[in-house]
Amino acid sequence: MFQGQDIRSRGSGNIGATNVARSSPALGILTLALDAGKGALAVCVAGPIFSRTNSDYHDASAYLVFSLVTLSAIVGHMFPVGLKFRGGKGVATAFGAFTLFLPHAILGALTVFLLVAFITRYVSLASVIAAASFPPVAWWTYREYLGPWEILLLSVASLLVILRHRQNILRLLAGTEPRFQLRRG
């Protein structure tokens, strides 16, 4: 919209922040913020609805509700009807949602993401490894609140993020995945 081009026809064709940032770093940051905000909004809307039936946000059932809402937001982001089911990869949406109710686990996964991205400059590899690390980190940091159902929902969310990176994984294995850089020079 800002540059008069459809981002789906540029770079990887993905609507996510990494592809947008290749054309415009500022718009990439805006895309990241909006995608994360989408996930956070889902949890924010679910909170008051949940609190009408239960006043304890640290009740295990709250984590089940928030995990289910987050998974729904991620699936909606990945497969939006308005874009013919060709959406993003779900990383930023997951980040925004999980930050609100599993902040310590997000901090652990974010640390993994930043280390891998900094060392390799492969955002896709960093995303995949961070997604894979998230369920065990979440279990470790919130094991008193997360039961088998919550861990299953977190694992499904992580698996979906990883599966959406399948083309990136194939390019990484083939040695053809582009490294991230803001400016070409």
N, C-alpha and C positions, 0 to 999 in steps of 0.2 A: 504494500500500500504506500509506504513512504518513498520507495525507489521506483515505483511503477512497474515492478516485476513480480512474478509469482515465485516465491522462494522454492517451491516444489520443482521448478525447472532449472535450478542452480545447484551447483555442488553435488551433495549426496541426494538432493531431492527431499530431504527430511525437513519438517517444519520446526525442528527443535533449535535450541539456543546455539549449539555448536555450529550448525550449518549457517544460521543467520549471522553469527559473529564473523564468519569468513567473509561475508559481504559488507557488514557494518558492525564493528565492535559495540557501538552504543545500542543498536537495535538487538544485538545478541544478548546484552545485559537486560534490556527491557523484556525480551522474550523469556529469559530465565526467571525474572521476577514475576512475570504474569503466570507462567506455568507453575512455579512454586506457590504463588498466591491461590491458584485454582485448587491445589491440594489442601492448602491451609484452610481455605474457605469451606471446603467439605467438612473438615473436622470442626470448624467453628460453628457451622450450622447444626451439626449433629450434637454438639455439647449441650445447648439449651434444651433440645428435644429430649435428650437422654436424662438431663437433670430434672425434668418434670416427673419422671418415673423413678428416679434414684438420685439421692442427694450426695452420694459418695463417688467422686471422680476417680478415686483410687481403688474402687471396687473392681474386681476382676472382670465383671461384665462390662464395665466402661471400656476396658481395653479391647474386649471382643467387638463392641460396637464401633469403636474408632478404627480398629483394624479392618473391619468389613467396609466401612465408609471409605477408608483410604484405598483399599483394593478397587472399589467401585470407581473412585475418581481416576485411578491409574488406568483402568480398563476404558473408561470414557475418553481419556486423553489419547490413548493408543488407537482407539477405533471410533473416532467421531463420525456420526451419521452425516453431518454437513460436509465432511471432506471425503465422502465415499469410503469410510473406514480406514483412511490412510493418515494416521496421526503421528504423534511423536513417540519417543521411546520410553517416556514415563519417569525418567530420572529426576527431573526437577519437580514434577508433580508429587512424586513419592517423598522427595526431600521436604517440600513444604508441609505436607500432611504429617509425616512422621516426626518432624521437628516439634510439633505441638504436644505430642503425648509420649514420645520416646526420645527426648533430646539427647540423653547420654549415648544412646545407641547411634543416633545420627552423627554425633560428634566423632565417635569411633569410625564409622563408615566414611565420613568426610575426611578424616585424617588419612585413611587408606587411599581414598580418591586423590587427594592432593599429592601424596607421596608418589603414587604411581604416575599421575599426570606430569608432575614435575620431573621425575626421572626419565620417563619414556616419551613425553609429549604426545601420547596417544590418549585422547579423551575417552575413546571407546573402550580401550583396555582398562582404564581407570574406573569407568562406569561399571563394567562387568565385574571386576574384582571387588569393588565397593558393594555392589548389589549382592554378590555371593557372600561377602563377609557380614552383611547386615543381620540376617536371622540369628546366627550364633552370638553376635555382639549384643543384639537385643535380648536374647535369652539370658545371657550372662549378666547384663546390667539391670534387667527387670524380671528376673525369674520368679520373684514373689507375686507378680501380677500377671505374667503370661503363662497360660496353660497350653495344652496341645493344640486347641483350636486357633488360638492367636498365633502361635508359631507356624501353624499350617498356612494361615492367611498371609503372614509375612513372607513365608517361603514361596507361596504362589506369586505374590507381588514381585519378589526378587527374581523368580524364574521367568516371569513375563518380561521383565526388563532385560534379562540376559538373552532371551529368545528374540526380542526385538533388535538385538545387536548381532544377529546371526550373520548378516552380510559383512559387518565389520570384523567379526571373528574369522570368517573365511578370508578376508583381505589381510588380516594380521598373519594368519597362517601362510598365506601366499607371499607375504612381504610387500604387498601393494597398498596397504592402508596408509593414507596420508597422515603425517604428524600435524598437530595443531599449531598454527602460528597466526597471530593477529594481523601482521603486515607481511606482505610478500616482498622480497627484496633481492 
